[in-house]
Amino acid sequence: MTSTPSVIRVTCAIVENEGKVLCAQRSESMMHPLKWEFPGGKVEGDEDLETCLKREIKEELGVEIAILEQLPSNFHIYSNLRLELIPFRCSLQTFEIDLLEHSQILWLPINELKDLDWAEADVPIVDYYIRTYK
Ligand SMILES: Nc1nc2c([nH]c(=O)n2[C@@H]2O[C@H](COP(=O)(O)OP(=O)(O)OP(=O)(O)O)[C@@H](O)[C@H]2O)c(=O)[nH]1
């Protein structure tokens, strides 16, 4: 008998600066290698979503962010993983980005976001963001 995996909750940051959005490419050693995503990560224990996101962004990019707004989640099933991807619009509070986990970042204007090869779970979030903020 196969059991249904539980849903993991993942926060991610749509970081805006001077009319552009920060896009991060997963490294070759990560799950979904070289796909583009919004930086963030799994909610641990009973931490709240904003605490999780600020912690993950500090761990991955070495910067502090301010959270502006929570956007609608996307529920997605990868072959062995069910996740709720929870996006937040954010701004930078510190500006010196270190690539601690990703292979590269790009700052793209909203009309170029669709040019990237996004992780599957991000596609509806990118579409929603473009529809709402273009
Ligand atoms: N952070 C992030 N994860 C995403 C996005 N889209 C997406 O499918 N994921 C998936 O969500 C899962 C958790 O992300 P993660 O690996 O960054 O989380 P984490 O840093 O807490 O994990 P780890 O500490 O176990 O490495 C991965 O399977 C990842 O591929 C996204 O936009 N941002």
The ligand as an SDF file (V2000), in Angstrom:
LIG
                    3D

 33 35  0  0  0  0  0  0  0  0999 V2000
   12.8230   27.9030   -2.0350 N   0  0  0  0  0  0  0  0  0  0  0  0
   12.0820   27.5390   -3.0540 C   0  0  0  0  0  0  0  0  0  0  0  0
   11.7860   26.2080   -3.2020 N   0  0  0  0  0  0  0  0  0  0  0  0
   11.0250   25.8740   -4.2550 C   0  0  0  0  0  0  0  0  0  0  0  0
   10.5470   26.8340   -5.1790 C   0  0  0  0  0  0  0  0  0  0  0  0
    9.8310   26.1860   -6.1380 N   0  0  0  0  0  0  0  0  0  0  0  0
    9.8700   24.8700   -5.8490 C   0  0  0  0  0  0  0  0  0  0  0  0
    9.3430   23.9670   -6.4900 O   0  0  0  0  0  0  0  0  0  0  0  0
   10.5930   24.6670   -4.6750 N   0  0  0  0  0  0  0  0  0  0  0  0
   10.8040   23.3750   -4.0600 C   0  0  0  0  0  0  0  0  0  0  0  0
   10.5160   23.4230   -2.6770 O   0  0  0  0  0  0  0  0  0  0  0  0
   11.3180   22.4580   -1.9940 C   0  0  0  0  0  0  0  0  0  0  0  0
   11.9750   23.0460   -0.7670 C   0  0  0  0  0  0  0  0  0  0  0  0
   12.8840   24.0120   -1.1370 O   0  0  0  0  0  0  0  0  0  0  0  0
   14.3740   24.1350   -0.5640 P   0  0  0  0  0  0  0  0  0  0  0  0
   15.2100   22.9580   -0.9440 O   0  0  0  0  0  0  0  0  0  0  0  0
   14.8390   25.4940   -1.0130 O   0  0  0  0  0  0  0  0  0  0  0  0
   14.1280   24.1720    0.9950 O   0  0  0  0  0  0  0  0  0  0  0  0
   15.1850   24.2070    2.1580 P   0  0  0  0  0  0  0  0  0  0  0  0
   16.2540   25.2210    1.8210 O   0  0  0  0  0  0  0  0  0  0  0  0
   14.4170   24.3990    3.4250 O   0  0  0  0  0  0  0  0  0  0  0  0
   15.7430   22.7190    2.0530 O   0  0  0  0  0  0  0  0  0  0  0  0
   16.9690   21.9640    2.6780 P   0  0  0  0  0  0  0  0  0  0  0  0
   17.4170   22.7720    3.8620 O   0  0  0  0  0  0  0  0  0  0  0  0
   16.3850   20.6180    2.9900 O   0  0  0  0  0  0  0  0  0  0  0  0
   17.9480   21.9340    1.5420 O   0  0  0  0  0  0  0  0  0  0  0  0
   12.3060   21.9240   -3.0030 C   0  0  0  0  0  0  0  0  0  0  0  0
   11.8230   20.6790   -3.4790 O   0  0  0  0  0  0  0  0  0  0  0  0
   12.2520   22.9550   -4.1050 C   0  0  0  0  0  0  0  0  0  0  0  0
   12.5750   22.4260   -5.3730 O   0  0  0  0  0  0  0  0  0  0  0  0
   10.8580   28.2070   -4.9950 C   0  0  0  0  0  0  0  0  0  0  0  0
   10.4700   29.1120   -5.7580 O   0  0  0  0  0  0  0  0  0  0  0  0
   11.6400   28.4940   -3.9110 N   0  0  0  0  0  0  0  0  0  0  0  0
  1  2  1  0
  2  3  2  0
  2 33  1  0
  3  4  1  0
  4  5  2  0
  4  9  1  0
  5  6  1  0
  5 31  1  0
  6  7  1  0
  7  8  2  0
  7  9  1  0
  9 10  1  0
 10 11  1  0
 10 29  1  0
 11 12  1  0
 12 13  1  0
 12 27  1  0
 13 14  1  0
 14 15  1  0
 15 16  2  0
 15 17  1  0
 15 18  1  0
 18 19  1  0
 19 20  2  0
 19 21  1  0
 19 22  1  0
 22 23  1  0
 23 24  2  0
 23 25  1  0
 23 26  1  0
 27 28  1  0
 27 29  1  0
 29 30  1  0
 31 32  2  0
 31 33  1  0
M  END
$$$$
